[in-house]
């Protein structure tokens, strides 16, 4: 009876260790992809152009 009551109250309340591992790997892969994109030459030049335009507008 105690086990039955305990199993009804617990249920699935969150991620298991394997799900945390997969989530962590996915987050790291996404961060690596974003880093690669942001540090590319095209994005750098685009960001520099935006900053230069903003500075020119300011004065």
N, C-alpha and C positions, 0 to 999 in steps of 0.2 A: 504494500500500500504506500509506503514512504517513497519507494523508487518510482512508482507510477505518478505520484504527486510531483516529485522532483522533475521528472522528465516532461511533464506538462508545463511546468513553469519555465524551464530553461529554453527549449526550442533552439532555433538558429538565431542568435542575437548579434552576429557579426561575422567577420571574415575569419577563416581558419589560417593557419600558418602558411599553407600552400598558396592560398589566395593573396596573402600579404606578399609572398615572394614574387608571384606573377605581377602583382600591382607595382611592386618596387622596380622590377626589371622593365616593365612597360614605361614607368615614369622616367627611368634613367635613359632608356632608348629615345623617348620623346625629347628629353633635355639635350641629348647629344645631337639629335636632328636639328633642333632649334639653334644650338650653338653653331653647327655647321652652316646653317642658312644665314645667320646674322653675321658671321665672320667672312662670308663670301665677298668677293670683290664688287659684285653688282650692288649688293645691299649696302656695303660701306660707302660707295660713291653716291648712292641714292640718299643715304642719311646725311652725308656731307653737303649735298645740294640743298636739302631741306634746312639744315642748320645755317648755311650761307644765306639763303633767302630770308630766313627769320632775322638774322643779324642785319641784313641790308634793310629790311623793313623797319627795324628798330632805330636805325640811325646811321 
